[in-house]
Amino acid sequence: MEESGSLGLGDLIAQQKDRFFKNVAYICICDGSSLEQNTPCIVYGLRGVCFFYLTVECASQDLHSGIHGGALNEAMADLVYLLNSLVDKDGKILITDIYKNVLPLQPEEEGIYSKIEFDIARYSKTINATKLLHDDKVKLLLNVWRYPSLSIHGIEGAHSQPGEKSVIPAKVTGKFSIRLVENQNVEEVQSLVTKYLHKKWEERGRGTKIKVSTGTAGVAWREDTNHPHYSAVKRAIKSVYNIDADLIRAGGSMAVLTTLQKVLGKSIVNLTISAGDDNAHAQNEKINVENYIKGTKVIAAYLHEVSKLSN
């Protein structure tokens, strides 16, 4: 259900919590990925997400560029202009006040990130990146875990097939999302984005019609790593790997975690069974045999360690 928005799941958990979760003491989800192949990790925080649709319309039907090109403001040109105004070349979001509620970086935080096992060169090679926004490990991890980011995903209504087509699209829709961090409110971010885009459209000359609408949305999630539940997880992992696990955040989103946290008030841990190069949601997605076997052992050890805790 997660990949289709988990519609109704939040209401179900709230309405049936005493039926399905009556005797639940702790919650464990195995949906994290370790940063390095041989270094286990425990995920204690995720970013939230706000999905947006920006529709620009210039006519009631598609037009021939040879006949009508130069006669009107084109929807595609305005859409590209507006999308390009959202983020700069260094990845900084340009939307007014978007960073207003982002918590300041505390002095001790950089030390936490510096201790995490993460080979930035290997990471760059794994994803075959043309260029990373940061060459420093700490800055890069902060950028993908601790700060919000904006990604443009695609355009509907445009000519995208191979070959040439002399068309002026009448209506095009750009799709983008913002990954939210702690203290950012979904409704406020949606309002900031909408106001910003309308302002940019007005500055452009209002030669087209625009509409900003929203899609999937969810707040960031974070847990207390000093909770006895996390101590049990650490012991379980060390019994299998013989090394301490890295405590990490992750840049993705999982709305059900915030729902479970809010409704049930139980400690939640996100175990990392897969590796960072498993290509989740992409081509050739995999799981290594070693990760699968050790992951099975970690889950068994986890259940043993948790059984010794007092609820």
Order of alpha helices (4+ residues) and beta strands (2+ residues): alpha-alpha-beta-beta-beta-beta-alpha-alpha-alpha-alpha-alpha-beta-beta-beta-alpha-beta-beta-alpha-beta-alpha-beta-alpha
